[in-house]
Structure formats: structure tokens, C-alpha cells
Amino acid sequence: MAGPGVSLRSIAKDERPTSTRVVAGRLMRYLLPHRAQVATGMAWLVASSAAIAATPALTGRLIDLATTAEGSGDASALTVPALLLVSATLVGWFAQRMQILTLGTAGQKALYQVRAEVFGKVVDLDVGYFEAVESGDLMSRLINDIEQINSFLSQGFRRLLSSAFSLVATLAFMLVVEWRLALATLLAVPIMLGVTRLFGMIARRAFRKRQEAIGDVSATLAEELGGIKVAQAFNRTDRNRSEFSSRNAVNRDANIGAATVSSAFSPVLAVISTSATAVVAALGGWGAAQGIITIGVVVAFLNYARQFFNAVTQLSSLYSDTQSALAGGERVFQLLDTASLVADLPHAVPAVDVRGRLEFRAVRFAYRTGAEILHGIDLTVPAGQTVAIVGPTGAGKTTLVNLAARFYDPTHGSVLLDGHDVRSLTLNSLRSSFGIVLQEPFLFSGTIAENIRYGDLAASDADVRRAAELAGAGDFIDLLPQGLDTAVGERGSTLSTGQRQLLAFARAIVGDPAVLVLDEATSSVDTRTELLIQNGLRGILAGRTALIIAHRLSTVRDAHRIVVLEGGRIVEQGSYGELLAAGGAFAALHGAQFGD
Amino acid sequence: MSSALIRALRFMRAYALWAVLGVVAVLASAIADLVSPQYLKRLIDVGISRNQPDVILSSSLMLVALAAAGGFASFLQGYFSARASHGAAFDMRNAIFDKLQRLSFAYHDRAQTGQLITRVTSDVDLVREFVGGGLVQAVSAVLLLGGAVTLLFRLDTQLAWIAILVLPATIGVLLLFVRRLGPMFKQFQVRLAALNTVLQENVAGVRVVRAFAREDYELKRYDHANVELLEQGLSVRKTVANAFPLLFSIGTIGVGLVTWAGAVQIVEGTLTVGELVAFTAYLYLLLQPLFVLGFGAQQIARSSASAERLFEILDAPEDVDEKTDAHALERVAGLVHFENVHLRYPGSPSETLSGINLTVEAGTTVAVVGATGSGKTSLVNLVPRFYDVTGGGVFVDGHDVRDVTISSLRGQVGFVMQDSVLFSGTVRENIAYGRPDATDQDVEAAARAAQAHEFILELSEGYLTRVGERGVKLSGGQRQRIAIARALLIDPRILVMDDSTSSVDSETEAAIRSQLDRLIEGRTSFIVAQRLATARRADLVVVLENGRIADTGTHQELLGRSCLYAQIASSQLIGGEETVAPSSCGPAPEPDGDR
């Protein structure tokens, strides 16, 4: 009989077994703070393993006593070993309960710590990291890998220990009761290990195929769902259906293949262990017939063989589960070991009394993987002035303003705030002095008020209200049944793009920042609302430094200075009137927009 | 078992044969399991006790042969179950995908992609585990249980009665445990989802978090969710610790008691050692299906939650549904008529469009302008029937859009959306998305018309350059031009451009605009635009305000009579144009801040 829960499920994920020990050691470190609990749990484990291992010996003793007294009718000698047998199971029960409780608790607490560290890393990493990875992929990896670690810390680890202990305890009892039969039983072990390895290799291939297939299904799904409106608009649904179905079929076949391999695993182990048990029975029977051993010992050994092979089978299947947990652990540690490219320097000081003078000195910039975007930008924005940045798509406008808030660090040159290199300031204080409206108006799930307050957690209801008004969002908020307390979805999808932009705008100004950065803040807002915002903006901008990116040139007319960016270089700068009169790049842009 | 789970069983119907074969295989392996204690008994009672080496040998060989036969049967069971369960999962996934393709924009507006993917992948798997694997196991377990009980009574009635005491105790504990653990698991899943939402938002909204330096705030938020999850995890552990060992111990205590009573019978001479050993072996056979059922019960708790989530999708009403007698729409002239149209989105307390009456003559261009949230996008979305009106009707060439087949309608509407979604694939494939069989010449012509040809040629592999998630990252403006080409390629009778140039720089926009006359020639066109430079050339301008038509007319007419329109116009300072608002207007927002 095979033990329960035999699975080859993920025998195969880890391809570099050399690192497993390191990863395992690192995972174990999360248990270190709970070592008292782990130690207690192990003690209970030993107790329960010993109690369970003792039962076949007691059963054997009972049978031996019974056979010697056979036919005598006097069963009184049986009472003591029988009570011992029953109490051994009771001890086993209680010890098992305690071991699950203590080790399980330690595992859950360790997992809490793993989760906390992973999130700490997510919050710490620079923006560039998230651009380099696909966010859907990162999410599913984080969730699945932590789940793998979870199953290891809360179950696998305990079951591993428990199987190992009961293997040792059973073996010890076997050796004490009858060492020759014990050695005969052990003969099957190398065969079982060999089979496990062989299956591991076959399974690895089958499971990899399955992993790829389900990955393909999810990827197709993610893409199709992301573009479902386009698919419906262009009558592509039938074609998409058949494409999905063919991937789905590959996934089904890969799963059936993998299931076929793993279905063979436990029966094969069972046949081996039964054969070994039969050998033990035959040898024991011969020995009993020869009078070398008693019949009780043979019966005890039949039970021991079952316990022993259950433990071996458990360990074989746990071996593979553990490997996949470690593979998950490895990927999580890779994330934890990724250094943030933008971090506080050791001697960083907080920015205080920020006036808002911004200076770009010979700034060059290239993304992690890619060509240089900015080629030597020199630009000074005096405190309290508004500078607009215009230029064609892809000129580097967004990149430039992102450097100011240190979303990235320049590859050459430096950015200074009030004369301090932004890298010498703490990130928190630097960014707190900025109010930024990003191109993509991301809203968090929560109410409108909560989203606005994100810009200043201490803002009063009146502050939130005022920011909404200034951002031109007051009107539409008033029309909502719950006003500011209306909930918005993960991506605020019940609001239009323009409305989301207005909320993002309110969020940026609620904290009264020293420097305001508007990156296409109102591109999807109608011009009339935009004009209203601009009227409000005039008050906001007074005495505040502002960097404004806009395609719509009417938006930038009020700026003290307009900078024209083209191909990563500043090609022109001056006031609206000056640039128009100069008849250069800006005038051309202007003509394109307003002329016919 | 929940009703959702029972409903999920219908996916098994097509694979019933495999499932039945699976049950047969389980029974075959069970028979092998049931027979082998007989040989164990023979080995002990005849072989050992009477010292007959040939019996020892033959019984041992029989035990091995039975194990091999049983093993082969259980391998077949694994294979058959996989055929059945993965077949059912395949059908489930296809069914959900079909449904998602049919559900209207109203559904997808509110659905979260991440959650839908989880449903199709892991929820389907959980349901499959029960419907395909668990059910076969459970049916087999019940049959096995019956077999084991019968054999126990045939072997020794007195011992059987002791053994049978184990049953109610085990079942009692099982039920108690399942009833308590089911809701706890569910709650655990809820808290896990809450935790992952925070994670998700921090990955998706990383720039906002960084921009506002809200890392500490997010850490607190996450820790709160993490602590809640830990607490729930600990109470699940506690219940498991209380239940599982108890379950196993009831079994082993039963075996202990049976051994005791059996030993007494041996002393009394009414039982042989071999019989006792066989009996305890059967007792293990009795316990095993109980544990299978126990795990199965726990699985039911998890699977029913998943099944419920699947049917949430499958049962979602298809609000934009094709009538059974819908006819195909012949190639239209392009007359579009809105008659007293009302639109209220599901879950929204107020109407987005109220009482829209509008006729757009075939081949003319209508510009839709209005404030943010005034209903511009909603209005144009009604033409290809992305949503259904909640009152009134939309007519194309006199046909109510609800009376014609959806594909024949949408095949004649070229739609350029606000967000230009591209799919992974080549530029060519993306342009030919709505007409995969288009010739290279057609694709290029569409790209030229959309001002995309030049930049496409500059890409490393021209039209064969891969774009999308794993391909070249295009700028917003470039994506938009491909989206325009995509819409033009289907040579639509009606063209809808929903603010499709907002993220294009002004030079490109001007270039597109200069081509616009050619793009829209002979087509009915709806253009949602913030900039009036476009509206000025339209045959008709519709000004929306809070979901109602505030005014319609030509640019010049509206300038002369609509305050709202005059304000919009003055806010844009259209070069050289006289933009004095009608005298009846109240104070407009200050138009111009010349310094």
C-alpha cells in the first residue's frame, strides 16, 4: 500500500539543484526567531513518532502472549500490553496535535515575515525595475512563489521532519526487535530511491511542458481581456475563440501527459514496497518455522514494513514538493536581493524649507536597456517660476521631469534642488516637496476623498474639497450620489479618463507642494474645463515652481518660459511671444496646431 | 455539496465514459487490496504456523502479483481520471472564454483582468480537482467502504462490531471539522485576496506611490492586511491541529482495541493469528476511504467557492445579446439616427445620456464636443452597440441596431478608441486585425492614410516588426496611428474617432487632420475631439452637457448662439477667429491671460 498524498506535482521546477541547499538555509533563517517554538514542536514530533513506532512492537507482544496462552482461556496477561497499546495511540494523538500546532504557528509567523520583506522590497525598488519586468508576470510570480513557500513552511517542512523522524524511529524499533529482518527491509530502499530519481527526470520534462502550456493560456487570456473591447469592435471574437481553444487544448494534453507520469509513480513504489514486505514475510515465516523468531515478531514486522515504506514514499514525494518550494524561494530571494537603483545615499539629508529652484546640469540619461534618451540637458528653473516643456512624442519630456523627482538617476550630469544634488537628499523629503500629476491617472481602490488625500494624509475634509474645486473636479463630484465618498475601482473605471485626470490633479495640489510637475495632466480633459483649471492654477502657481508638459499649446501660454525639446536636446527656449517671433521649432508646432 | 458544484458536474457529461472507467479501475485496485489480506492470512496460518515453505513462497508471490495488478489498476485510474477531469476543465475554460467574449463593455468596465485570469486558471483547476478527480475517488471510497464492512463481518462478527464503532466517531469528527474549516478557508481566501490587492496596487501604481513618497503609508496598509491574514492562518492551523490527528487516532485506537479483543479470542481459541492480521488489514482498508472522504469533504468546501465564482461569470446576463431573429445588415449608406436615447450604466444611480435626439445624414461628419464626463464617449459607443440604450433607440439606415446581427453591424463601423490597445504580433497583423486576409497594398494604404507609414518603415523590420508586450515599445502617438489604420482598413461605412489624437503631438495631429478629409470621404463620421480645429470642418457639431444635447449646428452657427460653445472656442483661441460670445451669455471664464 502506498502512503497518502504521493505526488510528483512539481518535482521538476528547479533546474539548479546546487543552489537548493543555500535557498533552504535561507528559508530556515525565517524560522530562527521562533526557534523556541520549533524546538518544542520537534520534541512533540519525536514523541509522536516514537509512540506510533512503538505500536507494532506492542501488537507483536500481544500476539505472542496470546499464542503462548492459546486455548488456555486466561487472557489476564494481555491487559497490560493492551492498555499500553491504547495509551501509545493516545500519546501519539496528543503529541501530533501539539506538533502541528507549534510548528504550524512558527511556519505561519515565518511566512508573515517573508511576505513583509517581499512587500518592503516592492516598495523600495526603483520605478525602472517595474518597467523592465512585465507587471502581470511579476504579480503572478510573487503570488505563486510565496504560495510555494507557504506550503513548505506550513506543511512541507513539518511533514518532512515528521517522515524523517518516523523513518528513524521505525528503523530503530525494527533493529531492536529483529535486526536481520530489518536489514532485509532496508534492501528495498536503494531501489525506491533509484525509481524516484528516474521518475524525477521523466516528470521534469512533462511538468515543464505543462507549466509552459498554462503560462501560455494565462498570457493569451491577459492579452485578450486587455483588448476585449477592440476584439468586439472588430468582430474578432470567433477567431479569438478558436485561437484560445487551440492553446487550451495544448494545455489539456500537457496536463494529461503529466498526470499519466505521476499516476505511474505511486503504484510503482507500492509494488516495490509490497515485494519487499513479501520478502520480509517469507523470510520471517521461514524463521518462525525454524523457531528462530516468534510469530508475534513476524506480525510486528509486517506492520513495521508498512510504516517504514509509508515514510519512504512520503519522503520521495516530499522531495519533489520541497524542490519546487525551494525554486519558488529562490525566485523570491532574487527579488529580495535586487538592489534599488534609486536609494537614499548613506549621508543623505532631508530637504528643508524647499524654495524650488531646479537645475539640470549636463544631464544625460538612458534606460536600463536602451539607447540614450537625453543628450546633455542644461536647464535652470528659478524658484517660483513656471517652465513649460513642449516637443514631439518621444522627445524625452517625461523622462526629463521624472529625473527631477528622482524616479531615475541620470547616467551623467546631475539634477539640483535649491543647489543640492537631489541624490544628497533623502528620497522621502525630496518627493514630498513635489506634487506630480502623471500621464496615466492611476487611482487606488477607495473613495474619491481617499484618493485625493493620498497627496497629503493630514489634509482636512475642507482641504480635500478645496483641492477638488481647484482641480475643476468639484462639478462632477457634486453630481455623484455620494459625492467625495463615492468609491472608485482599481483603475477608477467608472470614471472617464478626463475625470480621473482631474482627481489626479487634485491629489497633486492638496499637499501644497513646493514644486508642481504636470505631465500631460489635462490631455483628456475638455478645453473649457481646462481653462477653468488654468484660472485656478494661476493662484496655485504663484510663488511655486512648476514644470508643465503639454501637447496643447494653449495650455502653456502663461508659462514664464517655454522649452522646446527635440530628440533629447533643448532646441529652443524663451517666452511664448519670443518663440513665436523667432519663427523656429515652436512656431512650427504652433502653426500646426492653430493654423490650417 | 453546493448547487454550483452540482451544476459544474454537467461539464463531466461529455467525459462520463472516462469517469466510469476511472471508477472501474479504482474498484479493480480495491479488489486487489481486498484479496491480499486473505493471502497474508494463509501465509501466517498455513505457511508459518504449519511450517509449509511452499505455501509461504506461493502466498508471498501472490501478494506481489496482487500489488502489481492493483498498482496497474490505480495507474489506469489516474490516467482515466486525468482524461475526464482535464477534458472537463478544457470545456470549462472554453465556455468561460466564450462568455467573456460575448459579455458587453458594461461588464468589462467593471471586471478586473487579474481576477478573471484567476478564475480561468486556478478556479477551474479547483473545480476540476473535485469534479474530475475527487468525485471518482469519493464514489470509489463509498463502494470500498461497503466492501470492507461486508468482509469484516464475514471474517468475525464480534470484532466487526468493535471496528464499526470507529465509523460514527470518525464521521462525526469529519462533519464537525468540515463545517468549521470550510468557512475558515473561505475567510482565509478573502484575506489573502485583500493582501494581494495591496500588492497589485503597489505594482500597478508604483509611480504614484513613489511620487507622493507614500511608502510608509503603504507598508502600514500592507502590514495590517498581513497581520489579519496571519491571524486567520493561525486559527486555520489550530482547527487542523485539533481535527486531523484526532481523525487518525480514532482509527488507530480502533485498531488497538480490535487487536486486544482479537488477542483475547486467540487465547480463547476462537481466532487464529492469521485471521487477526487479516482483520486489521481490512480495518485499514476501512479507514482509508474514510480519510479519502475526509479530504474530499475539505475539497468540496474549497471547490464550491470556486464553482460559485465560475458561474458568476457564466450566469452574467448578456445585456448586449443578439436576437434570435436578428438579420444581417446589408452594406449601409450610413444614416445614423438617435431617437430619444437614454443610457444608464448598471450600478450607476443617474443617467449618463438623457433624451438624445439626433440625426446624422449619410456621408456627413459630426463632431461631438462637451465637458469632461458629459457623455461624448458614451454617445458614440452606442453606434456599434457596445452598450444597449436603456430607453429609446439607435437606428442605422432605419434599422434598430438591436434588430441586426452584431457582426454585420460592427463590420461596418470603424472605431478608434481613446486607449490604443495593440496586440502582441507584428505591425501588419495589428493593422489587419479586423481583416486578417487584407493584402499588403491595402495594409500600406491604410497606414499611409493614418500617417503611420513613415514611422513604420523606420522600425527595424518595417511592417513585420513585433509590437505589444514582448515587442518594440511604441509611443502613445505611434500606437494611436496604428489604431487609426486598423479602423480604416475595414473600409467602414461609419467611422468613429473617440478623442483619438489626444496623445499625439500637434504636428502629427495636424498631419492626420490634413488627411482627415480623405479618410472620412464618403463615410459617416463621428469625431469626439477636445480641439475645435476639427469641429470647425464638421458638417454638424453636437454640444453635450450633462448627458443632454445642449445645442447642435455648424461651427459658425454655434459660435453665434451657444454660450457654452463660444466658451469652448474661446478657451482654445482658434487662430484669427472672431470668438466673441453672444451678448446674452453670462460672464465666461476668463479666456486669455496674455502677459
HADDOCK unambig.tbl for C-alpha pairs under 7 A between the chains (distance, minus, plus):
assign (segid A and resid 62 and name CA) (segid B and resid 263 and name CA) 6.64 0.50 0.50
assign (segid A and resid 63 and name CA) (segid B and resid 263 and name CA) 6.05 0.50 0.50
assign (segid A and resid 66 and name CA) (segid B and resid 263 and name CA) 5.43 0.50 0.50
assign (segid A and resid 66 and name CA) (segid B and resid 264 and name CA) 6.95 0.50 0.50
assign (segid A and resid 66 and name CA) (segid B and resid 266 and name CA) 5.96 0.50 0.50
assign (segid A and resid 66 and name CA) (segid B and resid 267 and name CA) 5.23 0.50 0.50
assign (segid A and resid 67 and name CA) (segid B and resid 266 and name CA) 6.85 0.50 0.50
assign (segid A and resid 67 and name CA) (segid B and resid 267 and name CA) 6.81 0.50 0.50
assign (segid A and resid 69 and name CA) (segid B and resid 267 and name CA) 5.54 0.50 0.50
assign (segid A and resid 70 and name CA) (segid B and resid 266 and name CA) 5.86 0.50 0.50
assign (segid A and resid 70 and name CA) (segid B and resid 267 and name CA) 4.21 0.50 0.50
assign (segid A and resid 70 and name CA) (segid B and resid 268 and name CA) 6.61 0.50 0.50
assign (segid A and resid 70 and name CA) (segid B and resid 269 and name CA) 5.99 0.50 0.50
assign (segid A and resid 71 and name CA) (segid B and resid 267 and name CA) 5.16 0.50 0.50
assign (segid A and resid 71 and name CA) (segid B and resid 268 and name CA) 5.11 0.50 0.50
assign (segid A and resid 71 and name CA) (segid B and resid 269 and name CA) 4.68 0.50 0.50
assign (segid A and resid 72 and name CA) (segid B and resid 267 and name CA) 6.08 0.50 0.50
assign (segid A and resid 72 and name CA) (segid B and resid 268 and name CA) 6.56 0.50 0.50
assign (segid A and resid 73 and name CA) (segid B and resid 267 and name CA) 5.30 0.50 0.50
assign (segid A and resid 73 and name CA) (segid B and resid 268 and name CA) 4.51 0.50 0.50
assign (segid A and resid 74 and name CA) (segid B and resid 267 and name CA) 6.66 0.50 0.50
assign (segid A and resid 75 and name CA) (segid B and resid 264 and name CA) 5.57 0.50 0.50
assign (segid A and resid 75 and name CA) (segid B and resid 267 and name CA) 6.10 0.50 0.50
assign (segid A and resid 82 and name CA) (segid B and resid 260 and name CA) 5.66 0.50 0.50
assign (segid A and resid 85 and name CA) (segid B and resid 256 and name CA) 6.23 0.50 0.50
assign (segid A and resid 86 and name CA) (segid B and resid 253 and name CA) 6.00 0.50 0.50
assign (segid A and resid 86 and name CA) (segid B and resid 256 and name CA) 5.79 0.50 0.50
assign (segid A and resid 89 and name CA) (segid B and resid 249 and name CA) 6.40 0.50 0.50
assign (segid A and resid 89 and name CA) (segid B and resid 252 and name CA) 6.45 0.50 0.50
assign (segid A and resid 89 and name CA) (segid B and resid 253 and name CA) 6.04 0.50 0.50
assign (segid A and resid 93 and name CA) (segid B and resid 245 and name CA) 5.49 0.50 0.50
assign (segid A and resid 93 and name CA) (segid B and resid 246 and name CA) 6.23 0.50 0.50
assign (segid A and resid 93 and name CA) (segid B and resid 249 and name CA) 5.57 0.50 0.50
assign (segid A and resid 96 and name CA) (segid B and resid 245 and name CA) 6.01 0.50 0.50
assign (segid A and resid 97 and name CA) (segid B and resid 241 and name CA) 4.93 0.50 0.50
assign (segid A and resid 97 and name CA) (segid B and resid 242 and name CA) 6.11 0.50 0.50
assign (segid A and resid 97 and name CA) (segid B and resid 245 and name CA) 5.80 0.50 0.50
assign (segid A and resid 100 and name CA) (segid B and resid 241 and name CA) 5.39 0.50 0.50
assign (segid A and resid 101 and name CA) (segid B and resid 237 and name CA) 6.49 0.50 0.50
assign (segid A and resid 101 and name CA) (segid B and resid 238 and name CA) 6.02 0.50 0.50
assign (segid A and resid 101 and name CA) (segid B and resid 241 and name CA) 5.63 0.50 0.50
assign (segid A and resid 104 and name CA) (segid B and resid 237 and name CA) 6.25 0.50 0.50
assign (segid A and resid 105 and name CA) (segid B and resid 234 and name CA) 6.09 0.50 0.50
assign (segid A and resid 108 and name CA) (segid B and resid 230 and name CA) 6.45 0.50 0.50
assign (segid A and resid 108 and name CA) (segid B and resid 233 and name CA) 6.68 0.50 0.50
assign (segid A and resid 108 and name CA) (segid B and resid 234 and name CA) 6.79 0.50 0.50
assign (segid A and resid 109 and name CA) (segid B and resid 230 and name CA) 6.96 0.50 0.50
assign (segid A and resid 112 and name CA) (segid B and resid 226 and name CA) 6.56 0.50 0.50
assign (segid A and resid 112 and name CA) (segid B and resid 230 and name CA) 6.43 0.50 0.50
assign (segid A and resid 116 and name CA) (segid B and resid 223 and name CA) 6.95 0.50 0.50
assign (segid A and resid 120 and name CA) (segid B and resid 219 and name CA) 6.91 0.50 0.50
assign (segid A and resid 123 and name CA) (segid B and resid 215 and name CA) 5.86 0.50 0.50
assign (segid A and resid 127 and name CA) (segid B and resid 206 and name CA) 6.72 0.50 0.50
assign (segid A and resid 127 and name CA) (segid B and resid 207 and name CA) 6.52 0.50 0.50
assign (segid A and resid 135 and name CA) (segid B and resid 203 and name CA) 6.66 0.50 0.50
assign (segid A and resid 135 and name CA) (segid B and resid 204 and name CA) 6.98 0.50 0.50
assign (segid A and resid 139 and name CA) (segid B and resid 200 and name CA) 6.73 0.50 0.50
assign (segid A and resid 218 and name CA) (segid B and resid 117 and name CA) 6.48 0.50 0.50
assign (segid A and resid 221 and name CA) (segid B and resid 117 and name CA) 6.65 0.50 0.50
assign (segid A and resid 222 and name CA) (segid B and resid 113 and name CA) 6.77 0.50 0.50
assign (segid A and resid 222 and name CA) (segid B and resid 117 and name CA) 6.76 0.50 0.50
assign (segid A and resid 223 and name CA) (segid B and resid 423 and name CA) 6.93 0.50 0.50
assign (segid A and resid 225 and name CA) (segid B and resid 113 and name CA) 6.35 0.50 0.50
assign (segid A and resid 227 and name CA) (segid B and resid 421 and name CA) 6.01 0.50 0.50
assign (segid A and resid 229 and name CA) (segid B and resid 105 and name CA) 6.71 0.50 0.50
assign (segid A and resid 233 and name CA) (segid B and resid 410 and name CA) 6.02 0.50 0.50
assign (segid A and resid 233 and name CA) (segid B and resid 415 and name CA) 6.81 0.50 0.50
assign (segid A and resid 234 and name CA) (segid B and resid 410 and name CA) 6.56 0.50 0.50
assign (segid A and resid 234 and name CA) (segid B and resid 411 and name CA) 6.64 0.50 0.50
assign (segid A and resid 234 and name CA) (segid B and resid 434 and name CA) 4.86 0.50 0.50
assign (segid A and resid 235 and name CA) (segid B and resid 407 and name CA) 5.71 0.50 0.50
assign (segid A and resid 235 and name CA) (segid B and resid 410 and name CA) 6.57 0.50 0.50
assign (segid A and resid 235 and name CA) (segid B and resid 411 and name CA) 6.59 0.50 0.50
assign (segid A and resid 235 and name CA) (segid B and resid 434 and name CA) 6.70 0.50 0.50
assign (segid A and resid 236 and name CA) (segid B and resid 434 and name CA) 6.58 0.50 0.50
assign (segid A and resid 237 and name CA) (segid B and resid 101 and name CA) 6.02 0.50 0.50
assign (segid A and resid 241 and name CA) (segid B and resid 98 and name CA) 6.46 0.50 0.50
assign (segid A and resid 245 and name CA) (segid B and resid 94 and name CA) 6.19 0.50 0.50
assign (segid A and resid 248 and name CA) (segid B and resid 90 and name CA) 6.27 0.50 0.50
assign (segid A and resid 249 and name CA) (segid B and resid 90 and name CA) 6.71 0.50 0.50
assign (segid A and resid 252 and name CA) (segid B and resid 86 and name CA) 5.64 0.50 0.50
assign (segid A and resid 252 and name CA) (segid B and resid 87 and name CA) 6.80 0.50 0.50
assign (segid A and resid 252 and name CA) (segid B and resid 90 and name CA) 6.22 0.50 0.50
assign (segid A and resid 256 and name CA) (segid B and resid 82 and name CA) 5.48 0.50 0.50
assign (segid A and resid 256 and name CA) (segid B and resid 83 and name CA) 6.25 0.50 0.50
assign (segid A and resid 256 and name CA) (segid B and resid 86 and name CA) 6.81 0.50 0.50
assign (segid A and resid 259 and name CA) (segid B and resid 78 and name CA) 6.91 0.50 0.50
assign (segid A and resid 259 and name CA) (segid B and resid 79 and name CA) 6.59 0.50 0.50
assign (segid A and resid 259 and name CA) (segid B and resid 82 and name CA) 6.19 0.50 0.50
assign (segid A and resid 260 and name CA) (segid B and resid 78 and name CA) 6.73 0.50 0.50
assign (segid A and resid 260 and name CA) (segid B and resid 79 and name CA) 5.27 0.50 0.50
assign (segid A and resid 263 and name CA) (segid B and resid 75 and name CA) 5.02 0.50 0.50
assign (segid A and resid 263 and name CA) (segid B and resid 78 and name CA) 4.97 0.50 0.50
assign (segid A and resid 263 and name CA) (segid B and resid 79 and name CA) 6.63 0.50 0.50
assign (segid A and resid 264 and name CA) (segid B and resid 75 and name CA) 5.19 0.50 0.50
assign (segid A and resid 267 and name CA) (segid B and resid 71 and name CA) 4.30 0.50 0.50
assign (segid A and resid 267 and name CA) (segid B and resid 72 and name CA) 6.78 0.50 0.50
assign (segid A and resid 267 and name CA) (segid B and resid 74 and name CA) 6.68 0.50 0.50
assign (segid A and resid 267 and name CA) (segid B and resid 75 and name CA) 6.42 0.50 0.50
assign (segid A and resid 268 and name CA) (segid B and resid 71 and name CA) 6.71 0.50 0.50
assign (segid A and resid 270 and name CA) (segid B and resid 71 and name CA) 6.91 0.50 0.50
assign (segid A and resid 271 and name CA) (segid B and resid 64 and name CA) 6.86 0.50 0.50
assign (segid A and resid 271 and name CA) (segid B and resid 67 and name CA) 5.39 0.50 0.50
assign (segid A and resid 271 and name CA) (segid B and resid 68 and name CA) 5.47 0.50 0.50
assign (segid A and resid 271 and name CA) (segid B and resid 71 and name CA) 6.59 0.50 0.50
assign (segid A and resid 274 and name CA) (segid B and resid 64 and name CA) 6.06 0.50 0.50
assign (segid A and resid 274 and name CA) (segid B and resid 67 and name CA) 6.39 0.50 0.50
assign (segid A and resid 275 and name CA) (segid B and resid 64 and name CA) 5.22 0.50 0.50
assign (segid A and resid 278 and name CA) (segid B and resid 60 and name CA) 5.01 0.50 0.50
assign (segid A and resid 278 and name CA) (segid B and resid 63 and name CA) 6.66 0.50 0.50
assign (segid A and resid 278 and name CA) (segid B and resid 64 and name CA) 6.77 0.50 0.50
assign (segid A and resid 282 and name CA) (segid B and resid 56 and name CA) 5.74 0.50 0.50
assign (segid A and resid 282 and name CA) (segid B and resid 57 and name CA) 6.44 0.50 0.50
assign (segid A and resid 282 and name CA) (segid B and resid 60 and name CA) 6.36 0.50 0.50
assign (segid A and resid 285 and name CA) (segid B and resid 48 and name CA) 4.91 0.50 0.50
assign (segid A and resid 285 and name CA) (segid B and resid 56 and name CA) 6.80 0.50 0.50
assign (segid A and resid 286 and name CA) (segid B and resid 48 and name CA) 6.92 0.50 0.50
assign (segid A and resid 286 and name CA) (segid B and resid 53 and name CA) 6.83 0.50 0.50
assign (segid A and resid 288 and name CA) (segid B and resid 48 and name CA) 6.45 0.50 0.50
assign (segid A and resid 289 and name CA) (segid B and resid 48 and name CA) 5.59 0.50 0.50
assign (segid A and resid 289 and name CA) (segid B and resid 51 and name CA) 5.11 0.50 0.50
assign (segid A and resid 392 and name CA) (segid B and resid 505 and name CA) 5.23 0.50 0.50
assign (segid A and resid 393 and name CA) (segid B and resid 475 and name CA) 6.87 0.50 0.50
assign (segid A and resid 393 and name CA) (segid B and resid 477 and name CA) 6.53 0.50 0.50
assign (segid A and resid 393 and name CA) (segid B and resid 504 and name CA) 6.73 0.50 0.50
assign (segid A and resid 393 and name CA) (segid B and resid 505 and name CA) 5.74 0.50 0.50
assign (segid A and resid 394 and name CA) (segid B and resid 475 and name CA) 6.53 0.50 0.50
assign (segid A and resid 428 and name CA) (segid B and resid 213 and name CA) 5.34 0.50 0.50
assign (segid A and resid 431 and name CA) (segid B and resid 211 and name CA) 5.98 0.50 0.50
assign (segid A and resid 431 and name CA) (segid B and resid 212 and name CA) 6.12 0.50 0.50
assign (segid A and resid 431 and name CA) (segid B and resid 213 and name CA) 5.71 0.50 0.50
assign (segid A and resid 432 and name CA) (segid B and resid 212 and name CA) 6.01 0.50 0.50
assign (segid A and resid 432 and name CA) (segid B and resid 213 and name CA) 6.01 0.50 0.50
assign (segid A and resid 436 and name CA) (segid B and resid 211 and name CA) 6.23 0.50 0.50
assign (segid A and resid 442 and name CA) (segid B and resid 205 and name CA) 6.14 0.50 0.50
assign (segid A and resid 444 and name CA) (segid B and resid 201 and name CA) 6.83 0.50 0.50
assign (segid A and resid 455 and name CA) (segid B and resid 212 and name CA) 6.05 0.50 0.50
assign (segid A and resid 493 and name CA) (segid B and resid 109 and name CA) 6.12 0.50 0.50
assign (segid A and resid 493 and name CA) (segid B and resid 110 and name CA) 6.68 0.50 0.50
assign (segid A and resid 496 and name CA) (segid B and resid 373 and name CA) 6.23 0.50 0.50
assign (segid A and resid 498 and name CA) (segid B and resid 372 and name CA) 5.59 0.50 0.50
assign (segid A and resid 499 and name CA) (segid B and resid 372 and name CA) 6.40 0.50 0.50
assign (segid A and resid 499 and name CA) (segid B and resid 373 and name CA) 6.67 0.50 0.50
assign (segid A and resid 523 and name CA) (segid B and resid 502 and name CA) 5.97 0.50 0.50
assign (segid A and resid 523 and name CA) (segid B and resid 503 and name CA) 6.96 0.50 0.50
assign (segid A and resid 524 and name CA) (segid B and resid 502 and name CA) 6.47 0.50 0.50
assign (segid A and resid 525 and name CA) (segid B and resid 372 and name CA) 5.52 0.50 0.50
assign (segid A and resid 526 and name CA) (segid B and resid 370 and name CA) 6.83 0.50 0.50
assign (segid A and resid 526 and name CA) (segid B and resid 371 and name CA) 5.27 0.50 0.50
assign (segid A and resid 526 and name CA) (segid B and resid 372 and name CA) 5.47 0.50 0.50
assign (segid A and resid 526 and name CA) (segid B and resid 530 and name CA) 5.18 0.50 0.50
assign (segid A and resid 527 and name CA) (segid B and resid 530 and name CA) 6.12 0.50 0.50
assign (segid A and resid 527 and name CA) (segid B and resid 568 and name CA) 6.25 0.50 0.50
assign (segid A and resid 527 and name CA) (segid B and resid 571 and name CA) 6.12 0.50 0.50
assign (segid A and resid 527 and name CA) (segid B and resid 572 and name CA) 6.67 0.50 0.50
assign (segid A and resid 528 and name CA) (segid B and resid 371 and name CA) 6.84 0.50 0.50
assign (segid A and resid 528 and name CA) (segid B and resid 567 and name CA) 6.66 0.50 0.50
assign (segid A and resid 528 and name CA) (segid B and resid 568 and name CA) 4.98 0.50 0.50
assign (segid A and resid 528 and name CA) (segid B and resid 571 and name CA) 5.73 0.50 0.50
assign (segid A and resid 529 and name CA) (segid B and resid 371 and name CA) 6.48 0.50 0.50
assign (segid A and resid 531 and name CA) (segid B and resid 571 and name CA) 5.98 0.50 0.50
assign (segid A and resid 532 and name CA) (segid B and resid 589 and name CA) 6.44 0.50 0.50
assign (segid A and resid 551 and name CA) (segid B and resid 505 and name CA) 5.54 0.50 0.50
assign (segid A and resid 551 and name CA) (segid B and resid 506 and name CA) 6.35 0.50 0.50
assign (segid A and resid 554 and name CA) (segid B and resid 572 and name CA) 6.34 0.50 0.50
assign (segid A and resid 558 and name CA) (segid B and resid 593 and name CA) 6.73 0.50 0.50
assign (segid A and resid 589 and name CA) (segid B and resid 506 and name CA) 6.20 0.50 0.50
assign (segid A and resid 589 and name CA) (segid B and resid 507 and name CA) 5.82 0.50 0.50
assign (segid A and resid 592 and name CA) (segid B and resid 506 and name CA) 6.10 0.50 0.50
assign (segid A and resid 592 and name CA) (segid B and resid 507 and name CA) 5.27 0.50 0.50
assign (segid A and resid 592 and name CA) (segid B and resid 510 and name CA) 5.33 0.50 0.50
assign (segid A and resid 593 and name CA) (segid B and resid 506 and name CA) 5.38 0.50 0.50
assign (segid A and resid 593 and name CA) (segid B and resid 507 and name CA) 6.90 0.50 0.50
assign (segid A and resid 593 and name CA) (segid B and resid 510 and name CA) 6.23 0.50 0.50
assign (segid A and resid 594 and name CA) (segid B and resid 574 and name CA) 6.14 0.50 0.50
assign (segid A and resid 594 and name CA) (segid B and resid 575 and name CA) 5.49 0.50 0.50
assign (segid A and resid 595 and name CA) (segid B and resid 575 and name CA) 6.52 0.50 0.50
